[in-house]
């Protein structure tokens, strides 16, 4: 592929609900532009963008793929994103790298939650957008119903550019509203002009009037001509459309059937004609030397800078850092400064990726997207620049993961291989988090949803030949006491020669501080326990609180007072007093009304108003306490509740089911509370085998 100037580049992210037909649309674009000689399909597992084994097996996109196509002397970098909510991080990173978006809607399913989420993502990044309605070849698909729903949601910004023509229910052509002409498909790619059918003229008039009104609003001259009844030429309408689309004031709606290659050529023409090139978009970073704002704005005349918006770390493909050039011209063999990692990166070769197929290129101009192989320290979100102008563009904002699964290697000898594999997968997916929970002796994978975590396990097996077992995470319970106790504990052992002797009398009581495991005080008088053994007593307490006597959970909120005891001038030792203290702690703790504390989190659920009743009912079943409801934007409500962390397992799936995927949630730990007696009893019984035996 040749080198393209900034003004000949379009970066377009393809968004939409899972199963809407995004990958099929991209495959049609690739075929018509000549990238492939055979039209692949998702069912056959041979599309350009879905090349990962898990994508082929599951028949849906998991990763964002870059598919650059050449059209009308322009390079269109198409970013094909997953539609399933578990992989939202891929869509978010791609939207951050794009300059415009195509939102794909299934004509059969209509506007779905994924459609609205795609729209919201475009709003977040202020992306110009068009909408493409697929599956027009299905007889009972109503294009008008989709348009009316869109107009109901987003108002006058929605501007249909085409209308379908059907004969006996079959999709046979379309009306071009801009040119006010009708076309019939002769075969998959060719068409002929036909008279506009009478049955579409009423709606055509309505759509065209709305379009011309929007065109008129772009200038006073056009407004005067509009009121005088003058006709606008297709070229004038096209220029006004480009202005309105770039500003976001107008969102064109197109349609077709990707599997029949219908409507795709028109869409590619519209992408080139209506979407802005990168130089028409703003991009700014922070110059770390001067702390001034660097207005990059995809200007090829400025110093070199780029962001890494995606990483591929496949053992077969190798490591590729996918970049978007923010300023200047990056060339093969350049030396760039990684501003984020404070390290220099030598670029050997530059590549253009088409799915998983790299092709070498000499240089990338500002605004273009390409890939650099084998950068040593680079990670997704890093900024690359020249050392004399270290521009930092900041990290990419992606959704935070709240769904956790515990994992263990099936083969204990493969712990290191599992860790290395997870580290590589984490470098590819910014919403994946690996956590070592030392307090509960477990390793956790956090993701957006269960499916994402299951895909991680499958990739470990396929790519790195290691198996992991996924299970429900252990919740971080704590143990404490409610009352006081007083114990006398003596450790005495004789086994020839010097023996062991330690004797302590201690009181235990609640300290009132659940953030601290224990508080140690001594009130010994008369040297009953020599001072040199006080540290041993404290050490015995420190070891005891790591695993409590009730259910082997860490202990909090205990005050221990050493007030008396005795010693032997020969047999006493630090070890003996430490052991006596551990015996005293176990006895005293169990006599002081021990209880289990469970973690409570503050949960915030955001969902459309219509689902608030169902959500609150479900929270009550989960022992949640609703604290309040706050109206949010676009008819949504934020429900805030305190809820035991134990009850949140599986909540992601439940919330999606209740809200048809529209609900989202986040939470953070706030405090510990006494667990109900049935929960306590269950935990104590399940963990009976973990109670530490103390030598007596």
PAFI-402755 format. One record per residue (C-alpha): x, y, z. Coordinates in steps of 0.02 Angstrom, whole numbers, padded with zeros to 5 digits, always signed. Example, Ala and Ser with C-alpha at 12.3 -4.5 7.8 and 13.67 -1.06 7.14 Angstrom:
BEGIN
+00615-00225+00390;+00684-00053+00357;
This chain:
BEGIN
+00000+00000+00000;+00064+00173-00044;+00096+00316+00077;-00053+00433+00100;-00052+00615+00150;-00158+00669+00297;-00295+00744+00189;-00317+00577+00098;-00343+00476+00259;-00507+00430+00343;-00509+00338+00510;-00678+00257+00536;-00731+00149+00684;-00874+00026+00652;-00987+00012+00805;-01152-00069+00848;-01244-00204+00943;-01173-00381+00939;-01236-00475+00786;-01289-00318+00693;-01176-00360+00545;-01021-00253+00573;-00895-00384+00519;-00998-00430+00365;-01004-00246+00317;-00815-00229+00336;-00791-00389+00236;-00897-00315+00096;-00790-00157+00097;-00631-00261+00089;-00698-00362-00058;-00761-00213-00159;-00598-00118-00133;-00496-00265-00197;-00411-00321-00035;-00486-00494-00053;-00535-00591-00207;-00668-00692-00114;-00807-00629-00003;-00786-00711+00167;-00921-00740+00297;-00930-00748+00486;-01011-00920+00480;-00871-00989+00372;-00739-00911+00484;-00642-00834+00340;-00667-00646+00359;-00522-00523+00355;-00556-00447+00525;-00609-00599+00630;-00449-00699+00619;-00424-00752+00801;-00463-00935+00835;-00586-00889+00972;-00676-00769+00854;-00688-00904+00720;-00750-01033+00846;-00877-00918+00931;-00929-00828+00771;-00919-00652+00842;-00784-00518+00858;-00678-00515+01014;-00539-00396+00961;-00534-00235+00861;-00458-00264+00689;-00386-00134+00572;-00436-00154+00389;-00365-00016+00277;-00452-00001+00109;-00409+00111-00038;-00557+00203-00113;-00567+00354-00227;-00381+00394-00201;-00405+00391-00012;-00353+00269+00121;-00496+00221+00238;-00434+00140+00398;-00584+00038+00455;-00581-00014+00638;-00697-00164+00659;-00747-00177+00843;-00837-00308+00948;-01019-00274+00987;-01036-00384+01141;-01028-00285+01302;-00891-00392+01381;-00768-00324+01253;-00817-00141+01268;-00636-00092+01302;-00592-00136+01123;-00729-00021+01057;-00678+00119+01176;-00496+00115+01122;-00544+00110+00938;-00663+00257+00958;-00522+00356+01039;-00414+00322+00886;-00548+00358+00755;-00604+00521+00676;-00778+00462+00628;-00895+00315+00654;-01016+00201+00564;-01152+00137+00680;-01220-00025+00610;-01402-00072+00646;-01482-00238+00606;-01636-00201+00501;-01718-00356+00573;-01682-00318+00757;-01693-00129+00744;-01618-00005+00867;-01545-00101+01014;-01453-00061+01174;-01287-00083+01083;-01344+00048+00957;-01373+00174+01097;-01208+00130+01181;-01120+00157+01015;-01204+00327+00999;-01151+00373+01176;-00972+00324+01136;-00975+00437+00983;-01040+00578+01093;-00898+00550+01216;-00767+00573+01081;-00868+00698+00978;-00859+00584+00826;-00951+00627+00665;-01056+00475+00622;-01165+00390+00494;-01287+00247+00520;-01295+00095+00408;-01448-00018+00416;-01407-00197+00364;-01512-00348+00313;-01619-00251+00190;-01629-00413+00089;-01743-00487+00222;-01924-00467+00164;-02005-00402+00324;-01871-00275+00371;-01942-00100+00391;-01814+00035+00356;-01940+00170+00400;-01969+00095+00573;-01782+00106+00607;-01776+00287+00548;-01927+00336+00654;-01849+00256+00808;-01686+00348+00777;-01777+00512+00753;-01873+00480+00914;-01709+00456+01007;-01598+00586+00924;-01713+00710+00839;-01683+00810+00681;-01500+00760+00671;-01556+00597+00590;-01555+00620+00400;-01596+00471+00287;-01498+00480+00124;-01583+00330+00044;-01748+00238+00041;-01772+00056-00007;-01872+00002-00159;-01960-00165-00147;-02056-00270-00272;-02167-00407-00202;-02077-00384-00037;-01905-00408-00114;-01769-00275-00095;-01726-00229-00275;-01658-00051-00267;-01657+00117-00180;-01699+00301-00196;-01552+00422-00180;-01631+00566-00084;-01485+00685-00119;-01496+00660-00309;-01684+00628-00304;-01661+00477-00417;-01698+00291-00404;-01588+00142-00445;-01620-00044-00471;-01486-00174-00434;-01443-00274-00590;-01324-00387-00496;-01229-00377-00332;-01134-00221-00381;-01210-00143-00537;-01370-00044-00550;-01479+00052-00672;-01589+00207-00656;-01777+00179-00644;-01929+00290-00612;-01966+00321-00429;-02114+00211-00375;-02269+00305-00321;-02282+00217-00152;-02118+00295-00089;-02151+00473-00147;-02240+00533+00010;-02100+00480+00125;-01971+00536-00002;-02044+00711+00000;-02040+00712+00190;-01859+00654+00200;-01800+00768+00060;-01883+00923+00136;-01797+00888+00301;-01630+00864+00212;-01647+01024+00112;-01695+01121+00268;-01535+01063+00352;-01435+01111+00199;-01515+01283+00198;-01461+01313+00378;-01276+01304+00332;-01273+01481+00261;-01381+01637+00242;-01367+01625+00053;-01435+01448+00054;-01574+01499+00173;-01629+01638+00056;-01627+01520-00093;-01725+01390+00006;-01864+01513+00048;-01867+01573-00133;-01899+01395-00189;-01732+01373-00278;-01667+01197-00303;-01497+01147-00232;-01381+01048-00344;-01318+00877-00285;-01144+00954-00268;-01210+01093-00156;-01307+00968-00051;-01152+00858-00038;-01043+01004+00020;-01171+01056+00150;-01187+00876+00208;-00999+00865+00232;-01004+01022+00340;-01151+00963+00444;-01086+00786+00465;-00915+00848+00521;-00995+00961+00651;-01111+00824+00711;-01267+00924+00665;-01321+00790+00544;-01312+00601+00552;-01346+00521+00382;-01435+00353+00374;-01388+00231+00236;-01441+00052+00206;-01404-00106+00110;-01363-00290+00118;-01178-00325+00148;-01191-00511+00105;-01259-00458-00066;-01136-00311-00079;-01283-00192-00093;-01260-00015-00025;-01076-00038+00016;-01005+00059-00132;-01120+00205-00089;-01063+00197+00093;-00880+00202+00043;-00916+00351-00070;-01004+00439+00074;-00860+00401+00195;-00737+00485+00077;-00856+00627+00034;-00933+00670+00202;-00815+00617+00340;-00674+00735+00393;-00491+00693+00368;-00383+00696+00525;-00318+00873+00495;-00497+00934+00520;-00498+00861+00696;-00415+00927+00853;-00284+00835+00954;-00181+00907+01096;-00052+00840+01218;+00061+00905+01356;+00241+00952+01318;+00330+00877+01469;+00480+00994+01449;+00385+01159+01457;+00217+01098+01528;+00134+01191+01384;-00010+01122+01282;+00051+01051+01116;-00079+01076+00981;-00039+00928+00870;-00201+00930+00769;-00129+00798+00652;-00014+00926+00571;+00120+00837+00469;+00236+00990+00477;+00259+00979+00667;+00378+00868+00765;+00343+00680+00767;+00221+00613+00897;+00102+00466+00909;-00004+00365+01030;-00011+00177+01049;-00196+00137+01054;-00187-00052+01040;-00061-00192+01067;-00058-00364+00985;+00046-00491+01082;+00011-00651+00988;+00143-00790+00999;+00117-00826+00813;+00104-00648+00747;+00228-00571+00871;+00208-00406+00963;+00140-00256+00868;+00107-00084+00941;-00032-00006+00838;-00009+00182+00830;-00100+00335+00769;+00018+00473+00714;-00034+00635+00799;+00093+00750+00715;+00239+00745+00595;+00290+00600+00484;+00355+00441+00565;+00477+00341+00459;+00558+00171+00467;+00720+00173+00567;+00667+00326+00669;+00717+00333+00852;+00570+00388+00958;+00559+00432+01142;+00428+00341+01244;+00366+00483+01352;+00261+00371+01464;+00399+00243+01501;+00545+00366+01492;+00640+00258+01368;+00700+00267+01188;+00622+00152+01059;+00712+00110+00896;+00590+00083+00754;+00655-00046+00633;+00512-00066+00512;+00340+00010+00495;+00189-00092+00445;+00010-00075+00390;-00096-00213+00467;-00244-00282+00370;-00324-00399+00496;-00177-00509+00544;-00077-00480+00384;+00064-00350+00396;+00133-00259+00245;+00285-00148+00257;+00275+00039+00227;+00408+00174+00221;+00320+00309+00322;+00159+00361+00405;+00093+00539+00395;+00001+00629+00534;-00172+00554+00560;-00129+00385+00485;-00134+00219+00577;+00002+00088+00568;+00099-00038+00672;+00274-00048+00746;+00342-00221+00788;+00443-00274+00940;+00446-00113+01042;+00532-00168+01202;+00446-00068+01339;+00296+00005+01249;+00119-00025+01312;-00055+00024+01257;-00087+00206+01302;+00096+00258+01289;+00145+00417+01198;+00289+00419+01073;+00379+00579+01023;+00552+00652+00997;+00657+00682+01152;+00670+00868+01117;+00479+00881+01112;+00412+00749+01234;+00225+00761+01206;+00114+00659+01321;-00063+00622+01262;-00116+00531+01419;-00191+00357+01440;-00344+00291+01348;-00501+00294+01455;-00581+00121+01459;-00715+00043+01569;-00659-00022+01738;-00686-00209+01765;-00793-00264+01913;-00826-00449+01874;-00702-00567+01956;-00660-00751+01942;-00535-00849+02043;-00410-00947+01940;-00287-01087+01974;-00170-01178+01854;-00231-01355+01825;-00048-01408+01828;+00038-01328+01978;+00204-01336+01886;+00140-01210+01758;+00116-01062+01874;+00250-00960+01786;+00184-01002+01612;+00008-00948+01665;+00076-00785+01736;+00172-00747+01576;+00022-00787+01467;-00094-00678+01571;+00031-00535+01565;+00031-00542+01374;-00159-00551+01366;-00170-00405+01487;-00057-00302+01373;-00185-00329+01234;-00341-00293+01336;-00344-00139+01448;-00503-00196+01536;-00419-00354+01599;-00345-00348+01774;-00246-00484+01864;-00247-00469+02053;-00153-00571+02185;-00262-00574+02341;-00133-00624+02471;-00254-00604+02616;-00365-00743+02547;-00227-00840+02458;-00308-00828+02287;-00272-00759+02115;-00410-00662+02027;-00451-00612+01849;-00558-00456+01836;-00652-00421+01675;-00807-00332+01610;-00906-00495+01611;-00898-00684+01626;-00881-00712+01438;-00724-00605+01429;-00644-00706+01570;-00693-00871+01486;-00612-00810+01325;-00453-00771+01423;-00448-00951+01486;-00475-01016+01309;-00336-00906+01239;-00216-00968+01373;-00253-01145+01317;-00240-01109+01131;-00093-00987+01128;+00013-01043+01275;-00045-01223+01302;-00087-01198+01485;-00251-01238+01572;-00328-01138+01713;-00477-01180+01820;-00603-01039+01850;-00710-01032+02008;-00805-00916+02122;-00689-00798+02217;-00672-00808+02404;-00741-00655+02491;-00624-00567+02612;-00714-00601+02777;-00635-00541+02939;-00646-00605+03118;-00667-00502+03276;-00739-00512+03452;-00889-00429+03535;-00852-00459+03720;-00707-00469+03843;-00612-00622+03903;-00476-00663+04026;-00362-00814+04001;-00216-00899+04085;-00103-00989+03962;+00051-01091+04004;+00166-01177+03882;+00279-01305+03964;+00381-01438+03879;+00522-01549+03944;+00622-01659+03827;+00793-01683+03905;+00913-01540+03936;+00835-01369+03931;+00646-01369+03922;+00523-01237+03861;+00424-01129+03980;+00312-00980+03946;+00166-00920+04050;+00051-00772+04011;-00108-00703+04083;-00200-00594+03960;-00361-00499+03936;-00443-00479+03767;-00573-00348+03719;-00638-00258+03563;-00523-00115+03513;-00656-00024+03412;-00537-00005+03263;-00577-00124+03121;-00436-00054+03014;-00304-00122+03135;-00282-00309+03170;-00235-00289+03353;-00174-00171+03487;-00050-00237+03617;-00031-00167+03791;+00060-00232+03945;+00020-00201+04128;+00144-00321+04206;+00207-00273+04379;+00347-00345+04482;+00436-00425+04335;+00318-00573+04327;+00358-00576+04141;+00527-00501+04101;+00527-00357+03975;+00637-00453+03854;+00489-00569+03819;+00364-00430+03778;+00418-00428+03592;+00392-00617+03586;+00215-00594+03654;+00180-00461+03524;+00252-00572+03387;+00139-00714+03444;-00011-00597+03427;+00047-00537+03255;+00055-00717+03192;-00111-00763+03272;-00213-00626+03189;-00159-00682+03014;-00276-00832+03026;-00411-00822+03159;-00473-00966+03266;-00653-00952+03207;-00640-00981+03019;-00457-00948+02977;-00492-00771+02914;-00382-00622+02962;-00425-00544+03131;-00464-00360+03159;-00515-00249+03303;-00439-00345+03451;-00353-00267+03602;-00236-00386+03696;-00172-00341+03870;-00033-00440+03953;-00053-00413+04140;+00034-00560+04225;+00123-00725+04202;+00280-00814+04255;+00446-00872+04187;+00583-00998+04219;+00760-00932+04232;+00828-01076+04126;+00686-01146+04020;+00599-00985+03968;+00631-00922+03791;+00556-00807+03660;+00485-00958+03568;+00402-01022+03726;+00319-00853+03762;+00267-00835+03581;+00185-01007+03585;+00101-00970+03752;+00032-00809+03679;-00038-00898+03526;-00124-01023+03641;-00191-00879+03746;-00255-00788+03592;-00348-00939+03526;-00428-00973+03696;-00467-00791+03735;-00534-00753+03561;-00656-00898+03566;-00717-00848+03740;-00752-00667+03687;-00903-00698+03575;-00811-00709+03408;-00902-00657+03250;-00870-00648+03063;-00871-00480+02976;-00914-00469+02790;-00859-00332+02671;-00991-00206+02620;-00974-00111+02457;-01058+00046+02394;-01142-00002+02231;-01199+00121+02097;-01311+00054+01960;-01352+00161+01808;-01501+00104+01705;-01652+00170+01610;-01793+00229+01725;-01909+00089+01669;-01799-00041+01755;-01777+00042+01925;-01914-00061+02009;-01839-00227+01952;-01664-00173+02004;-01718-00118+02177;-01815-00280+02203;-01662-00381+02155;-01549-00278+02270;-01666-00313+02416;-01653-00500+02381;-01464-00480+02388;-01472-00400+02561;-01438-00228+02487;-01492-00066+02570;-01546+00063+02442;-01477+00234+02492;-01556+00338+02356;-01595+00367+02173;-01527+00510+02067;-01596+00557+01896;-01459+00553+01764;-01453+00601+01581;-01562+00534+01442;-01695+00452+01551;-01578+00351+01660;-01567+00339+01849;-01420+00304+01964;-01470+00188+02106;-01350+00189+02253;-01349+00049+02381;-01240-00031+02512;-01230-00218+02481;-01125-00364+02545;-00987-00407+02422;-01036-00590+02439;-01201-00551+02351;-01121-00470+02199;-01058-00631+02120;-01146-00652+01952;-01224-00478+01963;-01158-00427+01792;-01261-00561+01703;-01415-00528+01810;-01411-00341+01778;-01391-00364+01591;-01535-00486+01589;-01648-00368+01688;-01606-00216+01581;-01577-00298+01411;-01396-00245+01424;-01433-00062+01461;-01380-00065+01644;-01203-00035+01707;-01131-00039+01882;-00979+00006+01984;-00935-00018+02166;-00804+00016+02299;-00770-00056+02471;-00837+00050+02615;-00832-00051+02778;-00854-00217+02868;-01014-00270+02954;-01064-00421+03056;-01124-00559+02940;-01293-00643+02972;-01285-00799+03080;-01326-00919+02937;-01187-00845+02829;-01066-00857+02975;-01111-01038+03012;-01089-01088+02829;-00917-01007+02819;-00860-01084+02984;-00913-01258+02929;-00833-01241+02757;-00667-01181+02829;-00655-01297+02979;-00508-01388+02903;-00407-01228+02886;-00399-01189+03073;-00218-01188+03128;-00166-01318+03257;-00061-01244+03397;+00060-01355+03491;+00002-01378+03669;
